[in-house]
Amino acid sequence: MATHVKLTVTHHRRPEHTHEAFMKWIVEEHLPLAIPVFKRCGVLSYSLFDTPAAMNAELKASMGGHRAAWDYAEFDCFIEYTLKDVKNIGEFLSDPDWAKSIENQEDWVDTSKALMSIGYITPYLLESGEAVNVPGL
């Protein structure tokens, strides 16, 4: 059973920045301005999935014999928003403080490569180890 809306966005850093500097910019400069907006606008959670190139290279090397045809992520991070409702996206995008939180984005993010997706979350295995929403379990 779907419980919430999930919005995801991938980000690639601009080539003049290192991965580490890019992640530091997101965490130390962008998020302190963005989190209050999220809290006001119905964002239930925000997660930053850091995808360093070295980890992806190791994964690709170790999985090569099992999944040789698969592609591996080349973006720097994957952002996950959990929302009460799709309308929450418009609420935070139209908030004047959101504009302030992304005013330096073009200096850091190659927005031409961003990939967005939206859908519904259905949990099946919780962090507690409990299986839910699985018939017969």
N, C-alpha and C positions, 0 to 999 in steps of 0.2 A: 504494500500500500504506500503510495507516494505521500511524503510528509511535507516537503517544502520545495521551493524553486531553487535551482542551482544555476548560477551564471559563472562561466569561466572565461578567462582571457589569457592568451599567451603573450609574452613580451620578449622581444629581442632588443638588446642594448644597441646603441649606436656604436660603430666600430672604434671610435676614438676613446671609448671607456673600457676598462677591464670589467670582467664579470663581478669581481669583488666590489669595485667602486659603484657599479650599477646597483647591486643589492643593498649596499650601504645607503645610497641615495633614497631608494624606496623606503627602507626601514626608518632612517633617521630624519629625512626631510619630508617625504610625501606622507607617510602614514600618520605622523603626529597632527597633520592638518586634515587628513581624510577621515580618521576614526570618529571624531565628533559628528561629522556629516553622516556617516553610516549609522551611528547610534540614533540620530534624529529621524532617519529616513527608512527605518524598518529593515536594515541589514542585520540579520541574526548572528552571522559569523563571517569572518574574513580570514582566509588562509593564504599564505604565500608559500608555494611549492618551489623551492630553489632547485634548479636542474643544472649543476655545474658540468661542463663539457667532459672533465676527466671521469666523472661517474658514468656518464652516458657511454664513453669510449670503453670503459671496463665492462659495462653491461653488454654492449654490442659484442665484445670479444668473447665473453662467457656464454652468450646465447647463440652465437653464430652457428653452431652445429644443430641447435634445436629449432631456431626460427630464422633461418638464413634470409628469407625474403622480407622480413619485417624492416621497417624504417625506424630510426631512433631519433628522439627529440633533439633539435638543435637550437631551441629557444632557451633563454636565460631563466625564465620563471613562468609559472602557471599560477594565476590568481583565481581563487575560488570564493565566490560570494554566495552565502546562503540567505535566501530572502523569504519573507512571509508571502509575498505576492509579486507578480511581474511588474505591477505598478511602482514598486519600490525603486526600480531602475530609473524611471523618469524622475522620481522624487529626488534621488541623490544627484543625478545629472543636472537637474535644474537648480539645485541649491547654490547660491552665490559663493559659499565657502568651498564647494567642490572645484569651481573654476580656479580659486586660489591654490588649491592643493595640487593642481596639475599644470600650473602656469609655466613650469620649467620642463614639462614632459618632453617636448620636442627636442630639447638639448640632450636627453638621456635615452628616450625610447624610439626605436625605428617603428613608427606606427604603421608603416606600409606593410609590415609583416605580421601584424597582430591577427590572432585568430580567436573568434568568440564562439561560444556555444551556450545554449540554454536548454534546460529540461527540468525534470522532476527527480528528486532524490527518493529512493526506496532503500532503506537499510535492510541488510540481511544478516550481517554479523557485527555485533556491537563490540566496542573495546573491552567490555566486561567478559567477552567470550560467549555471550548469549546469542543464539540464532533466533531471528525473528522473521516473520513474513515468508517462511519457507514451509510449504505444505508437508506434513508428515514429520516435522521436527519440533 
